[in-house]
Amino acid sequence: MLRSTAPRTAGLLRSRRRRAVAATLGALTLVVATAHLLPDRNGEGPALTPTGQPTDRPLPSGATGRGVVTPEMQAEIDRVVAAGLRQRVSPTASARSLATATARCATFDGQRYCLGVGWTTKTEQQVAARLASPAPSGRERTGDLDPVAAMQRLARMTPAARADAERAELTDAARSVAKVWLLRHEIQGVPLPADLAEEHPEAFGRPARAVQARDTTTAAATTPTPGTDPAAATAPAPVPAAAPAVKTPADYPQAFKILKDKHVRPQKEYYWCGPATMQMIAWGWRDRRQGQALWAERLHTTTAGTSITDMVRVVNNNTGFDRPEHAGSYVVLDIGDFTFDQWWLLMMKHVHDYQAPVVLHPVLLKRYFPYLDDDASGHFQVGRGFDQNPGGNPQLGYFEPWDQSRFDPSEPFIPRNQWRSAYKAYRANQAHFQHNLGV
């Protein structure tokens, strides 16, 4: 259970010192227009090969390409977007009213996707209740977008801009449903649909089936386009159309990691955990560093923070970790119903089989991260390694963008490279109000 206590006087003074130091550093506040929330295709694409990761390696277990939007999926997208156009709400409305208007979900081939939340087993009403829950007070902010700020941002958008953004998000989700089925099968033991291979050949290393699906990047799109995956022509050799083998921890090495230890930087602004996390992920792919301001722009980061759906969008659009020979299209996955063993298996699968980083989404509390001087907000980190540590506690390797000493020199320095208790990382992920991550 999250603690919600009144801030201590010392905590308030430290918080003020952080802001003062940040101001003297000449921090430039980035305020991005809320209408610009569509996927960015203008960034540098995944043309470079990540160091040590050849592009022609065999497809990992459970790897998937992007699917197509079927007419049934398109009808569901249209339904959800239309409902949003009818449910206008003021950005100054109560959290409950904002949540009721914002929490809308689509069902694609038996899996539920909720806008801004990701793939989940929760109902639309349960998602709305989660969004309406008040955020604990008295905590440091590190850059994760809280639910009220996210809902207010949507409410400020014009109806057309919001519809376009929601249509783009739902379209990307619909094309990734096969991956969600495979993950839930391999990690949670959920039986696969009998027709999955027929309906989603991209889940088994083959080109997506040909379906005439209209372009859904804008609300007014009506021109039919071929539904085959444009990357299919260069895809690796197909694998048999059979369910992937379900692995256990015994199938993985004792320890494994990806990404170079030296490819790390702390976040430059107190609200830039998202840009710093994205910088380190892209650095791992391109083998060169690009400034956090660039990633803040592409992530639509504001002083309120960054959303996890934007994190996943930018990973997909700006690296090659979303290729079928790695993780496939990244998705936002609710792990609220995962046990620790299932969560830990997902970490090992992603790092070892996919050789791709995880967008971790914990809440920064001292009970989970002993290097913290104060409890803080939701946060982003780069999951990149594991150590099963036989005879001891399993360790998760990750890059930590937050360094409290940067904003308050009186507080302890936090190193970027961390190996910490995997169980506490799981608890921190579960303690976040969204309890999801990017995989």
N, C-alpha and C positions, 0 to 999 in steps of 0.2 A: 504494500500500500504506500502511496506517495505521502511524504510528509508535507504538511502545509502549516508553517509556523510564521509568526511575525518576524520580520527581519531584525537582526541584532543591530545595535548602534554601530558596532565596529564594521559589520557587513555593509551598512549604508555608507560609511566613510570610505571603505575600500572601493565600493561601486562608484562613488563620486570621483575618487582619485583616478580610477580607470578611465572614466570619461574625460577627465581633465588631461591626462597624459595622452589619450587618443587625439584630443583636440590639438595639443601642442605639436603632435607629430605631423600636423597638416593633413589630416585624413579628409579625403574628398567623399562626401556623402553621395551615394549613387541612388537617384530616384528614377525609376524606369516607368514609362507610361504603361498603365495597366492594359491598354488595348493591344499591346504587342506580346501576346501570349501564344501565338502559333508556333509550331516546330520550326527551328531555324535550319535551313538547308544551305545557308550561305557560308557556313564554316568550312574549314579545311577537312575534307573527308578522310576516311581511313585508308589512305594510299600507302602509308608507310608500314613496314612490318615491325612489330614490337621486338625489341632485342631478345634473342634466344627463343623466339616463338615463330617457327616457320608456318606459312599460311597453307601449306599443302598437307598438314598432319591429318590423320584420320579423324572423323567426327567423334567427339566424346559421347559417352553414354547419355542418352536423353537429349542430345542436341537437336535443335529444330531451326528450320528456316522460317521466314514470314509467310503466313497464310494469305488467303484472299477474303474479301468481304462478300459474303453471299447475300442474295436478296433478303433472306430472313434476318441476317445481321443488320443489313441496311435499314430494314423496317424498324428494328429495335433501336438503332441509333437515332432515327428520325423521331421515334416516340419520345425518347428521353430528352432530346434537344427541344422538341416542341413543348414538353412539360415545363422546361426551364423558361421558355418565352412567356408562358402563362403565369409563372410564379415570380413576378417581380417583387423586390423587397428593398427598402431603403437601407443604405449602409449604416445608418444610425439605429436600426431596429435592434431589438433584444437578441441575445445569443440564441435563444430558442426559436425565434422567428426566422433568423438567418439560417439556422440549421435545418429547419423544416423546408425552406425554399431551396437550400443548397444540396442537401442529401438526396441524390437521385442515382439510381442504379440500373444497369442493363444486364440482361442475362444472355450470354453467348454460348450456345452448345452446352448448356448445363452448368456453366460457371458464372458467378456473379461478379461484376465489376462496378464499383461505386466511384463516381467522379471525385478526384482529389484524394481518395483513400486507397484505391487499387483493388486487386483481386481479393475477395473476402468471402467468408461463409456467413457473415452477419447479415441481418435483414436491413432494409432501408431505414426502418424505425430505430433499430439499434445503432446504426451509423449516425443518425441524427442526434440521438441521445448522447453519443460519445462526443460529437462536435459541440454540443451545447454545454458540456461540462466546463465549469470555470477552471482556468489555469491556476495552479498554485502561485501564491504571491511571495515576494521577497527573494526571488532567485535571480542570479546573474543571467544575462541574455548572451548567447553565443552565436545565434544566427539561424535557428530553425524557425520556420514560419508557424506561429501558433494558430489554432483553429479560428478564433475570432478575426484576426488580421487577414487570414486567407479568405474568409467569407465576406468580409468587408471589401476586399479587393475585387472580388467577383461582382459584388453588388454595385460597385462604381462603374463597371464597364457598360458600354452601350449594349443594347440587346443583340445587335448584329455581331459585335466583337465577341461577346460571351458565347453566342451560338457557334461561331466559327471555332473558338478555342475548345469548346466542349465536343464538337463534332470531330475535330482532329484528335483529341485525347481518346475518344471512344473508338475511332477508326483504328488507331494504333493498338488499342486493347484487343479489338476483335481479331486482328491479324496475329495475335500472340496467344490465343486461347489454347492451342495445342501444347505449347510449352507448359502452361499452367496445369493441364491434365497430366502431363508426364511428371512434373515435379510432385504433384500431390500423390501420384501413383508410387514413384520411387521413394519419396520421403515419408509419406503417411500411409502408404498401403491402400490408397483408394483404387478400386477396380477401374480399369479403362473401359470406355464405351466399346461395344462390339464393332461399331462401324468407324472407329477412329482412324484406322489405316486408310479406309476408303475416302472418308471426308477430309482427312488431314494428312495426305502423304508427306507433307513437309516435316511431319513429326518423325518420319522414318528415313530421312535423308534423300527424299525424292522431290521433284518440283511440285509446287502447290498445284492443285487441280485447276483446270481452266474454267473460270466462271466469269461471265460478263458482269462486272460490278462497276457502277458509275463512280467517278471521282468525287470523293467526299471531303476534300480539303476546305471547301467553303459551303455555306448553307445553300447557295444558288447553283451548285454543280449539278449538271444533268447529262453531260456527255459520257456515253459508255466507254470504258477502257478495258483492255484485256486484263484478266485477273491473275495471270501467271506471275510468279516471283521473278523480277528482273535480274536477280542474282543467280537464278537457277542455271544459266548457261555456263557459269564459271564455278558452280558448286563442286565440292569434292565427290568422289565416287559414292554412289548410293550404298546404303546398308540394308540388310534384310528387313522386311516389313514385319517385325516381331517386337513385342514389348521389351523394353530394355531390362537387363538384369537388375534386380534390386540389390544394392550393395549394403554392407555393414562396415563399421569402423575397422574390422579386421582386414578388409580389402584395401585399405589405404596405408601408406607408409607411416612410420611413427611421427615424422615431422616433414613439413613441406612449406615452401613460401614462394611467392612471385613478387615482381617489382623490385627495383634496386633500392637498397637501404638509403642511398644518398639522394634519391629523388624526392626530397621532402622540403616543405617550407611551412612555417606557422602562418595562421591567418593574419592578414594585415589590419583588418578592422574587427571590432568586437562582434559584428553581425555577419562576418564573412566565412563561417565554417563551411558553407556550401561551395563558394568559389575556391577556397583552399583545398577542399576535398576533390573537387573537379580538376583543379590544377595538377594534383598528384596522380590522379587516375590517367589523365591525358598525357602527362609526362611519361608514365609507364608505357603507354602505347607508342608515342611519337619519339621517345628518347630525347626530347628537348623540352625545355621549360618555357611556358607562356604565362604572362602576367595574370594575377588574380583579377584585375580589373576587367580583362577580356572575358573571363568566365563569369564574373558578376553580371556583365551585360547580357551574355547569352542565357544565363539562368534567370534573368529578370529579377535579380536580387534587389531588394530595397532595405531600408533601415529596419523594417519589420522582419526581414530574413528571407529564406529560400524554401520553396516547397519540395518535397521528395518527388513529386511527379515531374517537376522541372529538372531535378537531378537525373532521373532516368531518361528523360527526353534528350538531354544534352549528351549523356554517355552514348546513347544510340546514334545521335547525329554527328558526333565529333570524334569517335574512336572506332576501332575495328573489333572491340571486345563483344560487339553485338553480332558478329558473323556466326554462321552455323558451326564453324570449326572451333568456336569459343563458347560463349554463353547463349548465343542466339539473342534475339531482341530482349533487352532488359525490361523487366516488369516490376511494378510495385506489388509486393505480396504481403498480405496480412498474415502474421505468424502468431496471432493471438491464441490459436488452438493447437500450436506446436508444443510438444514436450521438449525438454532440454535435449534428449537424445536425438530427436528429429531435427531440431535446430542445428545441433552440432554436426550431424550428418550432412545437412545442407551446406554448412560452411566448408567442410572437407570436399564435397562434390564440386562446389563452385571454384575453389582455389586449385584443386588437383586435376579434376576432370576437364573443367572448362578453361583452366588457367586464365581466369578473369577475376578482377577484384569485386568485392561486395560493397554496396553502398550501405554501410551500417547506419542505424537510426536510433540511437539510445537517448535516454535522458541522463544528463550529467549530474549524478548524485554522489556524494562522498562515500556512501555505503558501498557503491559499486566501483568507484575509481578513487583509490586512496591518495592519489597525487593531487587531488583538488583541495583548494583552501576553502571554497564555498560551494554550496549546492548551486547548480545552474540549470539551464533550460534544456529542451530537446536539442539535438546536435547531430552532426554528420561526421563519420570517420571512414577510413578506407580499410576494409577487411582484406588481408593479403597473406595470411599464413596460419598454420595450426601445428600444435605439438601435442600428441596424445598423452605424452608424459606418463608412461606405464608406472604404476605404483604411486603416482601423485595426482595432482589436479590438472586436467587438460588446460592447455594454454592457447589463447587466440592471439595471433599477431595482427597488428593494425597500425596504420599511420594516424596519429592524433594531431589535428590542426590547431587545437586550442592550447595557448600558452598564456596563462594568467599573468605571468611576470611581464609580459609585453605591455599590458595595460595598467599594471600596478607593480612597480619594481620591488615593492616590499614583500611580494608573495613568491613562493618557490617556482623555479623554472620547471617546465614540463617538457621532456624530450619528445621528439616526433615518433621515434620507433618504440612501440610498446609491445610487450608480451605479458598478458595478464590473464587472470582466471576466465576461462570460457564460460563457466556457469554464471559469474557475475555479469559478463557481457550480455548473456541471454536474459538475465533478470532486468538489466537496464533497458534492453530492447522491449521486453514485455511491459515495463513500467511506463514507457512512453504512451501517451494517450492514443496514438495511432497503432502502436505495436506492429509496425511493418518495416520492410527494408527493400532495397533495390537489388534484384538478382536477374 
